[in-house]
């Protein structure tokens, strides 16, 4: 979690840091702070609250080094220590010579803290991160350079570390350290920006170095020197980032979530673009051995949260088209259930950021058992992409809203392509059948685009009627079941209301006891081989007094007339229907949250990227 920004160059650092933290606030927003070097001293300003609170403090404070050209900043999502001012980053050592910002969790923090106290260090906060400053202090006191001390610290601490540090005695550079948590360095002509994500860098440069695990970087104006864990220099080549500068901004929408809901046609279109040519699917990043893919005996999909629901859709599609048995696991449980894997198993790991700690760990564990791994993610050169044997990128662009929307639909589109690719390799579908499905998939973005406004109006009307309800069920069968799960999750995430997603047939096995007048039931009832059964389940809910909202195909009077409210969607093939059916669920959750006066972009207790276990 947490947002990190570091700057060195010719501009005043304070403005760059605060602006960068605003752009990264989706990564954490319970406290924030900055540190700058000027006149032989480090000045720190930090507070509990959002980046806006920090900006006000910086404007009103007596920071002397306003022209300083070196500094670091941080916006926090609390793990160790409550979200208070004293626990906010940056943290300093006992001498005040250095300051650090950190993203990650130090697993051996208790033993390190005890040893540091024994050696006379004064630990002021309840965080694990502060320990890094004191460990660096010891390295400097023994004559090491800051980068040498950082390498030594990396060997002492256990856990995930993305750290940027500055030294009052060296105001022309900063040092960055990365292990298991993302860290990037943008290189300009006379400046450099270190950040935990791309939006903080784009305004300054498009030339980006993605640090690898175990590396330490010395960063100066327009330059970077990278060292491996053994201290040897590593040659790096900046990559050009082609996202436009407006991508991380709201572009006229009231919030990022609505903007990103409306970006879904583009996200799906970009994800599938160029994948089907001359009658064949070509997944460029999936460079696996087709002989292996023809002979795999099972697939295991591992993911967390929204990505898990996308994985559920993948299970249905792969089994239906490619006829391969598929298991799906929560990544947080996968390593601990002793899964049965061998060299004939394929693991598909799904994460929008490619940095989700549990999913990255699941990749490593799967590979240790001999399985091959395909990563599905949205960030080029992410940790998961580097761990995997092959990658399928979703091309959704940066997603700022904490509640995933466009990355979810892009993940589903990517995994529908993967399912078709497996069917092509294994010849379980004819080339004509694959071509027909791929052509229909290509029409999905236009169908979503054409219906967004009408769905928004339907969502507003429904929310006005049921916005005061406190209990919601989302029901579906077949591929409608993961849509129901995702619809319930979205409502929980941004409205803080009780919502449950169920396979519709399971309601009779207990949960129906909770259905009474005042309960709202959202039913996914678009065309498919189990539609008649879903409509029967809907009747059972209505008979017990529930208010029923249905997502049904245009012209399906039987479903629409039985419901209290209806979202009408165009009819597509059953396996592709989740790409359309989930969008009204997102808009419904969005309108409910707005009616409750909530911040949809920054739901409480959540962070965009979960980089700790």
N, C-alpha and C positions, 0 to 999 in steps of 0.2 A: 504494500500500500504506500502511502506517503508520497508527497511530491518533493523533489530535490531540484534546485537550480544553483549553479555556480557560474560566475562570470569573471573574465579577465580581458581587458582590452583598453580602448581609448575613451569609452563613454563612462559617465557616472554610474557606478554599479547599482546603487539603490533602486533607481527606476527600472533597470533591467530585471532585477531580482523580484521586485513586487509584481511587475507585469507578468513575469514568468510564473510566479506562484498563482496568480489569478487564473492563468491558462491551465494549471495543473491541479486546481482545487478539487476536481472530481476524484483525485486520488486520496484525499483526506482533508478534513476541514474542521477538526476540533481544536487546533491551535496552530500558530504559525510564528515564524521569526526570521530575522536576517542578521548577518554579521558582515562588517566591512573592515578593511585594513586601511588605516591612514595615520600619518604623523606618529609612526612607531607604536601604534596600539591597535587592538581589535575592539571595536564597539559592537555591542549586541543589543538588539531590540526584539522582544518576543512577548507573546501574550496568548491566553486562551481565547478561543473564538475563531472566526473566519479570517480570511486574508484581508477583507475589507476593514476589520478591526485593527489588524496589524498596520495597514496603510495609514489609517487615521493616527495611530500612535507614532509612526515614523514621521508623519507630517508635523505633529505637535511636539515631537521630542527635541532634545538638544543635541542630536547626533552631530558631532563636529565634522566627521569625514564625509560630508555630502558629495564631495568631488572624488572620493575614492574610486579607483578603477578595478578593485578586486573585492569580491565578496561571495557569500553563499547564502542560500535561503531554503526554507523548508515549510511545508504544510503537512500536518500530522494526522494520521489515523491511529489512535492509541492502541498499543498492545501492552507494554509494560509501563505501569504508572498511569494515574488518572490524567484526563485532559486539562491540566492546569498550566499556568504560566511558567512555573519552575521546571515542569517536565517538558515544556516546549523546546524545540531545537532552534538555534544551534546550542551546543554544549561546549564548554571550555575546560581546559586543564587547570591545575592548581596555580600555575604561574600566569595564566592569561596570555600565554604566547600563541596558543593555537585554538582554533574552534573547528567543530565538525558538525556535519549533518549526516543522518543515517537512515536508511530504509532497510528493514529486515528484523530478524530476531536472533539474539545471541543466546544460544541454548545453554552454555556453561557460564552464564552471567553470575550465578550465586557464588561459585568458587572463585571466579575472577574478582568479584567485588570484595570478598573476604580477604583475598590476598592483597589487593590494593590498599585496603584499610590498614592491614597489618604493616604495610610499607609506608604508612603515614599519609595516604591520600585522603582528601576531604571530598566525599561524594555528596553532591548537593541535591540531586534529583532521585526519583524512584525508577528511573529508566535504566534499561540495559545499555542504551546507546552511549550514555555519558562515559561508560568504561573505556570506550575507544579513545577518547581524548586523553585520558590518564595513561593508557598504555602507550600512546604516541609520545606523550610527555617523557616517559621513561626512555624510549628509544632515542629521542633527541638529546636527552641529558647524557647519554652514553656516546655521543658524537656521531650518530647516524644522520643521514639526510632524511627529509620528511618522507620521500618515497621509499627509502630503505626501511625506515621505521614502520611505514604502512605495510610493506611486505611481511615484516616480522609479526605485526599484529594479526595479519590475515592467517598466519600459522598458529597463533595462540587461541583465537576465538573459534568456536564451533557454531554453525548456523549460517544464516543468510546475511550478507553484508553488501550494501551499496552505500559507499561513504565518499563524501567530498570534504576536504580539509584545507584550511589556510593557515599560514604562518606569518605572524606580524613582522618577523625578521626577513621575510622574502615576499615583498608585496607585488612581485611580477608574475607569480604563478600559483596555481592550486594543484592539489593532488587528488586523484580519484581512484577508488578501489571498488572492484566488483566481484561478488560471488553469489550466485543463485538469485539475485535481485537485479532488475534491469538498470543499466546506466549507459547513456549515450553522450558523445562529445561532438558538438557542432563546431566546425572550423571555418572562421571567416578570414578575410584578408588581414585584419589587424585586431582580431578578437577571437574569443572562443567561449562557448556556452556548454556547460555540463548539465545534463538533466536526466530525470527518470523517464521522460516520455517526450515525444517529438514536438507537441504543440509549443513547448517553451523555447524551442530552438528555431522554428520556421521563420520568424520575423528577422532573424539575424543571419542565417545561412541555410543552405540546403545540402551542404557537404557534411555528412555525418559518419562518425566512426562508432560502431556498436561494440562496446567492450565485451570481451569473453570472460568466462569464469576464471578466477585466479589472477587476473591482470591488475596492474597498477599503472596509472597514466600520470605523467607530469604534463600539465597543460599551461601554455603561455599564450600571449596574443598571436593568433594565427598559426599556432604550432602545437604538436602533440608528440610525446615520446612515450611509448608503451613498453612495459616490462612484463615478462612472464613470471610465474611464481618462483622460478629459480633465479630471478634477477637478470636474465638475458633479455636484450632488447628484441622487440617483436616488430616486424614491418607491418604497417597497417595502411590500407587504402580507403579513404573516405568514399562513401556511397552517396549518390545523388538521390534526394528524397523528392518525389514528384507530386506530393500533395500540394494543392494550392493553399495560400495563406488563409483563405476564408473558411477552409474546412473545419478548423476548430472553433469558429465563431458562430453566432446564432443566425446570421444571414437574414435578419428581419423577423424571425420567429420569436415568440415570447420566451422560449426556453429551448434547451438543447434536445430534450426528449421529443417534443413535437417536430422539431427540425429533422431529427434522425428517423422518426417514423415516416416522414415524407421523403426521406432519402432512400427508403427501401427499394423502390423500383430501380434506382441507379445501382445500389449495392448488389442486387440480384443480377442485374444486367452485366455489370462488370465482372462478377464472379463467374458467369457462364460464358462470357465473350471469348471467342477464339478457341473454345474447347472442342467444338464439333466441326470438322472440316473434311470435305471429300468423302462424306459418308462414314467417317470414323471419329470416335472420341479420342482426343489427345490431351492428356493431363500432364503438361510439361514438367511440373514439379514432382509428379509421381513417377520416379525413374526406377521403379522396382522391376525385378525379374519376372517377366510374364509367366515363365515356367513355374516359378514359386507360387504366383497367384492362382494358377490353374490347379495347384495341388494342395492349397491350404485346407485344413479340415475344420477350422472354425475361426470366427472373428470375435474379438472382444472390444467393445467400445467403452472407453473410460472418459469421464467428464464430471463437472460439478455444476450445480445450479441450472441456469438457462441452457448452458451447453449440454447438460445431461438430457434435457428435453429434446434438443436437436438430435442427440444421439439415439433417443427412442425412435424418432422418425426414421433415422438411418437403419435401425434394426428392421423395421417393417419393409423398407425399400430393398435392402440387400437380400433379405430372405425371399421376398416376392420375386425380384428380378434375377438375382444371381444364384438363388437356391443354395446359400451357404448358411449354416446355423450361426446365429449371432447372440452373444451374451452382452448385457450392458451393465456396467458397474459404476457406482459412485467412486470417483478417484480416491476420495478420502478413506474408502473402505477396501479398495482393491488390494493393496499390499498386505492387509491384515487378515484376509480370509484364506490365505494359502491357495491362490488360484492355480489351476492345472494348465500349464502352458508348455509348449515345446517349439521346435523349429518349424513346425507346420502350422503355427498359429500366427494370425495377424492381429495386432492391436491398433485400433484407431483412437488416437488421443485428441480430444476436442477442447479448445480454450480460445476465447477471442483474443486475449493478450499474448498467449503463448508463454506466460510467466506464472500461471496459477500453480502454486507450490505443490499441491497434492497431485495435479495432473503431470507436472514435470517429473515428480518422484515416481509416479506410476509408469512413465515411459522408461525410466532407468531400470526399474524393477522388472518390467516385461522383457527388456533386452537382456537382463542378467539371467533370465530363464530360457533364453534362446529364441524368443519370438521376435518378429520384425514389427517395426512401428511406423505407421503413417500419422503425421500430425496434421490436424486441420486447425489453422489459426489465422489471425488477421494481421500479424506483425512480422515483417520480414526480418530474418536473422534473430528471432527471439530464442529464448533458452530452449523451448520445446522444439522449435524448428531445427536447432543444432543437435539436439539429442536424437531426433528421429532418423530413420533410414530414408524416408521420403516425406515431402510436405505438400499439402494442398492448401494454397492461400485463398482466403475468402474475398479479398479486394474490396472490403467495405469502407476503407478509409477510417480516419480517427473517429472513435465514438466517445463522446464526452459525458453524456448522461449516464449515471451510475446504473440504472436499470437498462439492461441490454434490449435493443429493438432490432436495429438494422444488422447487427452482427449475428443475431439469432436467425433471421431469414437467410442471410448469406451463408451461414453454416449449413442450414438445411439444403440450400441449393447446391452447395459444394458436395455434400454427402449424397444427394440424389445423383450427381454426376459420378461420384465414386462408385455407387451401386451399379449404374449403367456401364461404367468402365469394367467392373468385375464381370458383369453379364456378357460384355463383349469378349473379354479375355477367355472366359469359361464357356462361351457359346451357348449360354442358357437362353438367350434371346437372339432372334435373327437380326441382321443389320437393318432390315426394313423396320422392325419393331423398335429398335433403338433409335433410329432416325425419327420415327413418328413421336416418340416420347421426348427426344431432345428438341424437336421443333415446337412441341407444346410447351415445354419448359421455357423456351425462348419467348413465348407469348405472355408468360406470367407477369413480367414487369409492367407491360402495358395495361394489363387488366387491373393490377393494383393501383397504378397511377390514375386510371380512369375512375376509380371508385373511392379514392381517399376522401374527397369532399363529402360525398353522400354518407360514408361511414362516420365521418366526424359529426355530421348533423344527427345521425341516428344515435350516436354515443351521447351527445349532449342531451337529447330528449330522454334517453333511458336514465342517465345519471340524475336528471332533475326529479325523476319519479322515485328512484330507489336509493338515492345518495345517502339517505339517513339510515338505511338498513345496516345491520352490524354483522350479519352472517351470510356468506355466499358459498355456493357450491358450483363448480364447473364440471360438467359431465361430457364424456365422449367415449366412443368405442373405436377400435382399430386405430388408424392414424389420427383420429379425433381425440384419442386419449392423451397423447403428449401435448396436443394443443390445449386441452382442458387444464393439464398440469401447468403449462406456461401461463395461461390466462389467470389462474389462481395465484401463481407466484407474482406476476406483475401487480395484481391488486394488493397483495400483501406488502410488497416492497414499497410502493409509493403512496398507499392510502392508509396503511397500518390497520386494516380491517381483517377480521378473521375470514379466510377464504381457503377452500380445500378443492383440489382437483382429484376426480375419481374416474375410474372406468365405470361407465354408467350402470352396467350390470351388477357391480359390487354394492350399490347403494342398499339393496335389499338385505345385504349381509351385515347389517349393523348401523351404518350412518343414517339410514332413513328415519331412525328414531329421533334425529335432530330436526327433521323437516316439519315446519309448522307455519302458520301465517306470519309474515314478516321476513321469512327466509327467502333469499333470492337464489334461483338456480339458472345458470347459464348453460345451455345445451348446444353442443356442436353436432348439427344434424344435416350436414351436407351429404351429397350423393355418395354412395358406397355400398358394399355388400351387406353391411349391418345397419343400414339406415332405418329399416322398419323396426328393428329392435330398439334403437335409440329413441324413436318416437314413442314406443310403448313405455320406455323408462321415463320419458318426459311426462306422459300422462300420469304415471305413478306419483311424480312430484306435485303436479297440479292438483291431483285429488286430495292431497294432504295440505293444501292451502298455500303452497309456495308461489311466489311471483316468478314467472318463467320468462326468460329471455332466450331466444333461439337464434343461432347462426344457421341460415338456410339458403338454398339456392334461389336465385331469381325465379319467380313464377311457381314456387312450391307452395301452393295455397294450403295443402294439408298440414304442413308444418307451421306456416306463418299464422294461420287462423287459430291454431290451438295455443299459441303463445300470447303473453301479455305485451311483449315487445319483440321486434325482429330486426336483425341485421341481415340484409339480403346481399348475397355474393354470387359472382358468376360461377357456373359449373365447369369444373375441370376434372381430369382423371383423379381417381381416389388417392394415389400415391403422391400427387402434386398438390392436393388440396390444402395441406397445412401451410404452404407458402401464402395462401390467400386468407384462410380462416383465422389465422392468428392475429392479423392486423386489426380487425374490429375489437378483439380482446384487448389489445394494447390501447386502443383509443378509448375504450370503455373504462379501463383502469385509470387512464390519464384524466378523463373528465371527472371521474369520482374523486380523484385526489385534488383536482382544482376546486371542486365544489366544497372541499373541506379546508381550503386555504393552505395547502401543503406545498412544499418546495419539491417538485417532481425530479429535479436534477440532482438533488442531494438528500436522498432519503436517510433518515436517522439510522445510525449504527452500521451503515454500509459503506464500503469503498469499492471503487471500480475494479481494481485488480487485486486479488487475494494472493499475495506473495508470501504468506506465512501459513504453516499448517494449522 
